[in-house]
Amino acid sequence: MRSDEHIFPRCIVGKIKSGDLLCQECNSTLGHTIDRVLCEQLEIYAYILGVKDSEERFPIRATFSNGTVVGLNADLEPTLPPEVTTEKLPGGKTRYGISATEEKAQEIMQRIEQKHKMKNPNSDLKIETGEPLRSTYSGRVKILQKLGGTTALRSVCKTAIDFYLYAGGDPQYVGQSIPYVVHGNGRDRTTFYYPDTDVLTDRDADQILHAVIAQGDPDERILYSYIEFFSGVRYITLLNDNYAGEKFTKSYFFDVLRNIEVNKEFSLNISRDSLQTLLAGSAVSAKQLELALHNLMRIGMSRRDNDRFDAIIQDAMKDSLERYPEGVPITREMMGEFIDELIKRIIPLLPRENDLLDSEDHK
């Protein structure tokens, strides 16, 4: 039985999909293995951009300057991960201690119930809540995030295969890559790709794209694909090194922020030898990598700042002006109340003295 396959993983706001690519079992297996690893690496960018729409949440980790490892919630605020302790009791019983939010504690208890087939798992459940971590947080948080690794790169190769077939490519030319994607067999077929000249010739610096270009070159006898996630994370993947088909070029570009398909101009011409050299482990252009990721983070943090301050203003209005009947003229006193509420919310966001000292120390 076939199932819907997201060509760009759903966890990173992938919209394009097909029901003719994978059977239900393969889709589930690959989705919970190689796609999951890729999502764990890329999901942070969806959160930074404020475009996350997947129901499933993958763990995003961060660390305080003192080394304490924490998690990040959907608003990228630090939170302590759930902690479960066990204590063996007389009579073969086990006491569980759960340190988590009430909702998370209930989820953990349900898993314990299923594991031990307990009849009344919540009968002796006591939930204690504490202060949110952010209320005692001071100092900087460093996000622990990695990119790459064979498992994630296999998922990128799967995206390339899916799109090639979706775009009408001949299935016989992706057979070389299937064992690599499914089992990790053979040499690496995917690597990061940041050439000195941008592949997109009309790139908009304020646009965030998912992109895929499939290209078959009968002269070089290669079938390959260029892929971008969130404009900043870019790959090249070899699908076939003995390509005998016709010249083939298909592309797809998705504007992540506007949630629409767009048209882009591009120039992608890579020789067989150059591609083999890249896959053998040639160095990535540090300058192009830095520029791509810097622009991604610039847009993401700007959007988050705008959304955050919009929410602050709305909250301040709710606790001041909205207490008065609708249509009442705004007096100086009412405006003063609004400004007071606004300042109350802005002050905690201003740099603290320790932060300023830290900044001076690092100059």
PyMOL commands that set and color helices and strands:
alter all, ss='L'
color gray80, all
select helices_A, chain A and resi 10-12+24-31+34-49+90-92+102-116+133-135+150-166+171-173+178-183+272-279+286-318+321-323+332-349+353-361
alter helices_A, ss='H'
color red, helices_A
select strands_A, chain A and resi 2-6+17-23+61-64+69-72+78-79+83-89+93-99+141-144+190-192+209-217+222-229+233-240+248-255+260-262
alter strands_A, ss='S'
color yellow, strands_A
deselect
rebuild
show_as cartoon
